[in-house]
Amino acid sequence: MANSSSGVGRRELFRGAAMASIAAAFAPDVARASTTPTPAVRRARQGELLPPPALGGGPRTERFWRQVRRAFVLPEDYIHLNTGTTGSPPAFVLENLAVYGARKALDPRDWEKTLHAEFPDLFPLGTSLFGSSAVAARQAQVAAAYGANADEILLSYNTTDACNLIFAGTPWAPGDRIVTTSMEHPALNGPIAWARDHHGVEVVVIDIPSTFTARHTVEEVVSWFDAALAAPLRSAGAKQYVAFSEVFYKNGLRLPVAEICAAARARGAFTIVDSAHGWGQLPIDCHAYGADFIAGAGHKWLCGGPGTGICYVRSSGSALPPFAMGNFFLYGNPSQAPSANFGKRTWPPGTYLQLRGESNTPALYAMTDALAFFRAIGLGEIYERGTSLASYLRGRIAERWGPGALWVEDHPDARFRTALVSFNPFRGKDDPAQYATLNTAISGILAALAAETPKIYVRSTTWRDRSSDPADNRVGFRVATHGVYLDYDDVDWAVQRLAAHVDATGLPQLR
């Protein structure tokens, strides 16, 4: 539509601005130097990095956690109970992300060196095969937090990215076997199916009970995997892997990773762990876990922002799995056959997997800033806070609808503890004939909660009770009780409002 006063259309205005920009680009340097920067450019040039907020008192008090909560930008009328899908970064992380982007735009060549000179503590430099490196320094920070060597850490873009790298770099062969579970996410299911379809890999699926009670034990769970691993392989010399999630995104069950990895090693098998819900929620120790690969997200519980993640590739100890990088940027070139890295594991994953074209370093640095804040709070304290809130939530659910409403009961063994709660308060939750009705009702409740004030953000998940079932036939609410921005009042209010909407459906409830 034309401008009513001048008769000049928007398209003509934009075309004129574009031609002016092109003309300025070819103008003499004197003209460019005399241009007055806009306020936005001035702010970008003056941008300073911020440290994590200072905290006073101890993590056992509500006053301490209120300080933590104030570090985040979530408004007071928003109860975020879906960190399992995406976390909300702290305010200082958002500020630093803007600084990283602006500095990179203002000085594409030396922005990292300049930031290090100005803020040596907040922007450290490390050493890589190619010299001074800000990425290497961040890898070292992650390694120190999660019990790994710095060269075993890749700053990835999400769990899916890391799983794809792991599977692409594994030299699969016909007769190899992957033992997995019925509760996996597409980030792991997809690569497993690809290895089966294109490489003739045998896939064995362990059915995980939809309802996991306090009667289940670690020894029982490990026995499910060990029985599958004990079966004879189809061909001599075939490799065997266990690929599983540390925390199932569907029902919130946490598996005993260290014990499963030990059982796998005893059978000569390697392990791939999907820990999408691990970084930022659990006090992970990569070496103590004994896993060969761990893939996880930075945008969920770590609150690092979109397109961030952490991947661990074991490169120390004995019996390393064969691995051909997955990221082939530094693998070799056609002029040398075979490539110098063919069949070798002497290359450091932190360098060879990290260098795969232009990297979104501002986002990855912001993620590790979030980790610095979490370490200041205490990774163990965040875990205890989140799981305590989850236990409280399970108690409220059991109080109203009975323990049978919980897909995963509160468990006395801490190895099963997680801050992800899944439940279904309706009668017929175990009846496939009721699945469609209950799924529709739960979806409607989620929409209603999101439309309230305060806004309550919860999600649902669906799954097959057994892998042989033709389609999903179980559904539940899934609530993530992240301790960094939730408290017991939030849980109480959410249960109260959720119960009101459950009542409004008119459907029969448990109890």
C-alpha positions in Angstrom: 0.0 0.0 0.0 1.4 3.5 -0.9 2.2 6.1 1.7 -0.8 8.5 1.8 1.3 11.6 2.1 4.1 11.0 -0.3 2.8 8.4 -2.7 5.9 6.4 -2.2 5.3 2.7 -1.6 7.0 0.5 1.0 8.8 -1.4 -1.7 10.2 1.8 -3.2 11.4 2.9 0.3 13.2 -0.4 0.9 14.7 -0.3 -2.6 16.0 3.2 -1.9 17.5 2.2 1.4 19.2 -0.8 -0.2 20.7 1.4 -3.0 21.9 3.9 -0.4 23.6 1.0 1.5 25.3 -0.2 -1.7 26.5 3.3 -2.5 27.9 3.7 1.0 29.8 0.4 0.6 31.6 1.8 -2.4 32.1 5.3 -1.0 35.6 6.5 0.0 36.8 5.4 3.4 36.7 9.0 4.7 32.9 9.1 4.2 32.5 5.8 6.0 34.7 6.9 8.9 32.6 10.0 9.4 29.4 8.0 9.7 27.8 8.3 13.2 27.1 4.9 14.7 23.5 4.2 15.7 22.7 3.7 19.4 22.4 0.0 18.9 25.9 -0.1 17.4 27.3 2.0 20.3 25.7 -0.4 22.9 27.1 -3.4 21.1 30.6 -1.9 21.0 30.4 -1.2 24.8 28.9 -4.6 25.7 30.5 -6.2 28.7 30.3 -9.8 29.9 28.5 -10.5 33.1 29.4 -13.1 35.8 26.8 -15.5 37.3 24.7 -13.7 40.0 26.1 -13.9 43.5 24.2 -16.0 45.9 24.0 -15.7 49.7 23.1 -18.4 52.3 22.8 -22.1 51.9 20.9 -24.3 49.4 18.8 -25.8 52.1 16.7 -22.7 52.6 13.8 -21.3 50.5 15.5 -17.9 50.7 18.5 -19.3 48.7 16.2 -20.7 46.0 14.3 -17.4 45.7 17.6 -15.8 44.9 18.3 -18.4 42.2 14.8 -17.9 40.8 15.4 -14.1 40.5 18.3 -14.8 38.1 15.8 -16.0 35.4 13.7 -14.0 33.1 10.5 -16.1 33.6 7.7 -13.7 34.7 6.0 -14.2 38.0 2.7 -15.3 36.3 4.4 -18.2 34.4 4.9 -21.6 36.0 7.3 -23.4 33.8 6.8 -27.2 34.3 8.1 -28.3 30.9 11.9 -27.9 31.1 12.0 -31.5 29.7 11.2 -29.8 26.3 13.1 -26.5 26.7 14.6 -24.6 29.5 14.6 -20.9 30.1 18.1 -19.3 30.3 19.1 -17.0 33.1 19.1 -13.2 32.4 22.9 -12.9 32.5 23.3 -15.7 29.9 21.0 -13.8 27.5 23.1 -10.7 28.0 26.3 -12.5 27.4 24.9 -14.2 24.3 24.1 -10.7 22.9 27.7 -9.6 23.7 29.2 -12.6 22.0 27.2 -12.0 18.9 27.9 -8.3 18.8 31.6 -8.7 19.4 31.9 -11.4 16.7 30.1 -9.0 14.3 32.3 -6.0 15.2 35.6 -7.9 15.0 35.2 -11.2 13.2 39.0 -11.8 13.4 40.0 -11.1 17.0 36.8 -10.9 19.0 37.7 -13.8 21.2 41.2 -12.6 22.0 39.8 -9.1 22.8 37.2 -10.5 25.1 39.8 -12.6 26.9 42.0 -9.5 27.3 39.1 -7.6 28.8 37.5 -10.4 30.8 40.2 -13.0 31.4 38.2 -14.8 34.2 34.8 -14.8 32.3 36.3 -15.5 28.9 39.3 -17.9 29.4 41.4 -19.3 26.6 42.6 -22.9 26.4 44.9 -24.7 24.1 44.0 -27.0 21.2 45.9 -28.7 18.4 45.6 -25.5 16.5 46.7 -23.1 19.3 44.9 -20.8 21.6 41.2 -21.7 21.7 38.1 -20.3 23.6 36.3 -23.5 22.7 39.0 -25.6 24.3 38.6 -23.6 27.5 34.8 -24.2 27.6 35.4 -27.9 26.9 37.7 -28.0 29.9 35.0 -26.3 32.1 32.4 -29.0 31.0 34.9 -31.8 31.6 35.6 -30.5 35.2 31.9 -30.3 35.9 31.0 -33.8 34.6 34.0 -36.1 35.4 35.7 -36.2 31.9 38.9 -35.3 30.2 38.7 -32.1 28.2 39.5 -33.8 24.9 36.6 -36.2 25.4 34.0 -33.3 25.3 32.3 -32.0 22.2 30.1 -28.9 22.4 27.3 -30.2 20.2 24.0 -28.6 19.1 21.5 -31.0 20.8 21.1 -34.7 21.7 20.1 -35.6 18.1 23.2 -34.0 16.7 25.4 -36.0 19.0 23.6 -39.3 18.4 23.9 -38.8 14.7 27.7 -38.2 15.0 28.1 -41.3 17.2 26.2 -43.6 14.8 27.7 -42.1 11.7 31.2 -42.7 13.1 30.6 -46.3 14.2 31.7 -48.8 11.6 28.6 -51.0 11.7 28.7 -54.4 10.1 26.1 -57.1 9.4 25.7 -59.3 12.5 26.4 -56.5 15.0 23.7 -56.1 17.7 22.1 -53.1 19.4 20.2 -53.7 22.6 17.8 -50.9 23.3 14.4 -50.3 25.0 10.8 -49.6 24.1 10.9 -46.1 25.6 13.5 -44.3 23.4 13.2 -40.9 21.8 13.4 -40.5 18.0 16.9 -39.0 18.5 18.1 -42.6 19.3 15.4 -44.7 17.6 16.2 -43.1 14.2 19.9 -43.9 14.1 19.2 -47.4 15.5 16.7 -48.1 12.6 19.2 -46.6 10.1 21.9 -49.0 11.4 19.5 -51.9 11.0 18.2 -51.0 7.5 21.5 -50.0 5.9 24.1 -52.1 7.7 22.3 -55.3 8.7 22.5 -54.7 12.5 20.3 -56.8 14.7 18.1 -54.8 17.0 16.8 -56.3 20.3 14.2 -54.2 22.2 13.6 -54.6 25.9 10.1 -53.8 26.9 10.1 -51.3 29.9 7.0 -51.5 32.1 4.7 -48.5 31.6 4.1 -48.5 35.3 7.3 -48.7 37.3 6.7 -49.4 41.0 8.9 -49.2 44.1 9.1 -53.0 43.9 11.4 -53.0 40.9 15.1 -53.1 41.8 18.4 -52.1 40.1 19.4 -55.8 39.9 16.2 -56.6 38.1 16.6 -53.8 35.6 20.2 -54.8 34.9 19.1 -58.4 34.4 16.8 -57.3 31.5 19.9 -56.0 29.6 22.2 -58.8 30.6 19.8 -61.4 29.3 19.7 -59.8 25.9 23.5 -59.4 25.9 24.0 -63.0 26.8 22.3 -64.3 23.6 24.8 -65.6 20.9 25.7 -63.1 18.2 24.8 -64.0 14.7 28.4 -63.9 13.4 31.9 -64.3 14.8 33.6 -61.0 15.6 30.4 -59.0 15.6 30.2 -56.0 17.9 27.5 -55.5 20.5 26.1 -52.2 21.8 23.6 -51.1 24.4 21.9 -47.8 23.4 19.5 -46.4 26.0 18.2 -43.3 27.7 19.4 -42.4 31.1 16.0 -40.8 31.8 13.0 -41.8 29.6 11.3 -38.7 28.2 8.0 -40.6 28.1 7.5 -41.6 31.7 10.4 -40.0 33.6 12.0 -43.2 34.7 15.8 -43.0 35.3 17.9 -46.1 34.6 21.0 -47.1 36.6 23.5 -46.1 34.0 26.7 -47.2 35.8 25.4 -50.7 36.5 24.1 -51.2 33.0 27.4 -50.0 31.5 29.3 -52.4 33.8 27.1 -55.3 32.7 27.7 -54.4 29.1 31.5 -54.3 29.6 31.4 -57.7 31.2 29.8 -59.0 28.0 32.3 -57.2 25.8 29.6 -54.7 24.7 29.9 -50.9 24.2 27.4 -48.3 25.5 25.7 -45.3 24.0 23.7 -43.2 26.5 21.0 -40.7 25.5 21.2 -38.2 28.5 19.0 -35.5 27.0 17.6 -35.0 30.5 21.0 -35.3 32.2 23.1 -32.2 31.8 21.8 -29.6 34.3 19.5 -32.0 36.1 21.8 -34.9 37.3 25.3 -34.8 38.9 26.8 -36.9 36.1 30.3 -38.3 36.3 31.3 -39.6 32.9 34.2 -41.7 34.0 32.3 -43.2 36.9 29.4 -44.0 34.6 31.7 -46.1 32.4 29.8 -45.3 29.2 31.5 -45.1 25.9 29.3 -42.3 24.5 27.0 -39.9 26.2 24.8 -37.5 24.2 22.8 -34.7 25.9 21.1 -31.4 25.5 22.2 -27.9 26.7 18.8 -26.3 26.0 16.8 -28.3 28.5 17.7 -28.7 32.1 21.0 -26.8 31.7 19.0 -23.8 30.5 21.7 -22.9 27.9 19.5 -21.8 25.0 18.5 -23.3 21.7 20.9 -25.3 19.6 23.3 -26.3 22.3 24.4 -29.6 23.8 27.2 -31.7 25.2 28.6 -35.0 23.9 31.1 -37.2 25.7 33.3 -39.7 23.7 35.4 -42.0 25.9 39.0 -41.7 24.8 40.8 -43.0 28.0 41.0 -46.4 29.5 41.1 -49.8 27.7 38.9 -51.4 25.1 37.8 -48.3 23.3 35.0 -48.9 20.7 36.0 -48.6 17.1 35.1 -45.1 15.9 35.7 -43.2 12.7 34.7 -39.7 13.9 31.2 -39.3 12.5 32.2 -35.7 11.7 34.5 -36.2 8.7 35.8 -32.6 8.4 39.4 -33.6 9.5 39.1 -37.3 8.6 41.2 -37.2 5.4 41.2 -36.3 1.7 41.0 -38.2 -1.7 44.7 -37.7 -2.4 45.7 -40.1 0.3 44.3 -43.6 0.5 43.6 -44.9 3.0 43.4 -41.8 5.1 45.9 -41.3 7.9 43.2 -41.6 10.5 41.7 -44.9 9.0 41.1 -47.4 11.8 42.8 -45.2 14.5 41.6 -43.8 17.8 44.6 -41.6 18.5 42.8 -38.4 17.5 41.2 -36.3 20.2 37.4 -36.1 19.9 37.2 -32.6 21.4 39.1 -31.3 18.4 38.1 -33.6 15.5 34.4 -33.8 16.3 34.2 -30.1 17.2 35.6 -28.7 14.0 32.8 -29.4 11.5 32.5 -26.1 9.7 31.4 -22.8 11.1 30.2 -23.2 14.6 27.7 -21.1 16.5 30.2 -20.3 19.2 28.2 -17.5 20.8 25.4 -20.0 21.7 27.8 -22.6 22.9 29.7 -20.1 25.1 26.4 -18.9 26.5 25.5 -22.5 27.4 28.7 -22.9 29.4 28.0 -19.6 31.1 24.8 -21.3 32.3 26.8 -24.2 33.5 29.1 -21.9 35.5 26.0 -20.6 37.3 24.7 -24.1 37.9 28.1 -25.1 39.4 28.0 -22.0 41.7 24.6 -23.2 42.9 25.8 -26.8 43.1 25.0 -29.5 40.6 24.2 -31.9 43.4 22.0 -29.3 45.1 20.0 -28.7 41.9 19.5 -32.4 41.6 18.3 -32.7 45.2 16.0 -29.7 44.9 14.5 -31.0 41.7 13.9 -34.5 42.9 12.5 -33.3 46.2 10.0 -31.2 44.3 9.2 -34.2 42.2 8.7 -36.4 45.3 6.4 -33.8 46.7 4.4 -33.7 43.5 4.1 -37.5 43.4 2.8 -37.3 47.0 0.2 -34.8 46.0 -0.9 -36.9 43.0 -1.1 -40.1 45.1 -3.0 -38.2 47.8 -5.7 -37.2 45.4 -5.9 -40.1 42.9 -3.9 -42.8 44.5 -0.4 -44.2 43.7 -1.9 -46.0 40.7 -2.2 -42.7 38.9 1.6 -42.5 38.7 3.4 -44.1 35.8 6.6 -44.1 37.9 6.2 -44.3 41.6 8.5 -42.5 44.1 11.3 -45.0 44.6 13.5 -45.5 47.8 16.6 -46.2 45.6 18.2 -42.9 44.6 19.4 -44.4 41.4 15.9 -44.2 40.0 15.3 -40.7 41.2 14.5 -38.0 38.7 12.7 -34.6 38.5 10.4 -35.8 35.7 7.0 -37.0 36.8 4.4 -38.8 34.6 0.9 -39.6 35.6 -2.7 -40.2 34.4 -5.5 -39.6 36.9 -8.3 -41.2 34.8 -9.8 -44.6 35.1 -8.9 -46.8 32.1 -5.4 -45.4 31.8 -4.2 -49.0 31.2 -7.0 -49.8 28.8 -6.0 -49.3 25.1 -9.7 -48.8 24.3 -9.7 -45.7 26.4 -6.5 -44.2 25.0 -8.0 -41.9 22.3 -10.6 -40.4 24.8 -8.0 -39.8 27.5 -5.4 -38.4 25.1 -8.0 -35.9 23.8 -9.0 -34.9 27.4 -5.4 -34.5 28.5 -4.6 -32.3 25.4 -7.6 -30.1 26.2 -6.4 -29.7 29.8 -2.9 -28.7 28.7 -4.4 -26.0 26.5 -6.6 -24.7 29.3 -3.7 -24.5 31.8 -1.6 -22.6 29.3 -4.5 -20.0 28.9 -4.7 -19.3 32.6 -3.1 -16.6 34.7 -0.6 -17.7 36.0 0.2 -19.6 32.8 1.0 -23.2 33.6 3.2 -24.9 31.0 2.9 -28.8 31.1 3.2 -31.3 28.3 1.9 -34.9 27.7 3.6 -37.9 26.2 2.3 -41.1 24.6 3.8 -44.5 24.1 3.3 -48.2 23.3 2.9 -50.4 26.3 4.9 -53.1 24.5 7.1 -52.6 21.4 5.0 -55.2 19.6 1.8 -53.1 20.0 0.7 -51.6 16.7 0.4 -48.0 17.9 0.6 -45.8 21.0 -1.9 -46.9 23.7 -0.7 -45.1 26.9 -0.8 -41.4 27.7 0.2 -39.2 30.7 0.8 -35.7 31.9 4.6 -35.1 32.1 5.8 -32.5 34.6 9.4 -31.3 35.0 10.1 -29.9 38.5 13.3 -27.9 37.9 14.5 -26.5 41.2 16.1 -23.4 39.7 12.8 -21.7 39.1 10.1 -23.7 40.8 9.1 -24.0 44.5 6.5 -26.0 46.5 3.9 -23.3 46.1 4.2 -23.6 42.3 3.6 -27.4 42.6 0.6 -26.9 44.9 -1.0 -24.4 42.6 -0.4 -26.5 39.5 -2.0 -29.6 41.2 -4.9 -27.6 42.3 -5.6 -26.1 38.8 -4.9 -29.4 37.1 -7.4 -31.2 39.4 -10.0 -28.6 38.6 -9.7 -29.2 34.9 -9.7 -33.0 35.4 -13.0 -32.6 37.3 -14.4 -30.5 34.5 -13.9 -33.3 31.9 -16.6 -35.3 33.7 -14.6 -38.5 32.9 -14.2 -41.2 35.7 -11.1 -40.7 37.8 -9.0 -43.0 39.9 -10.3 -43.1 43.4 
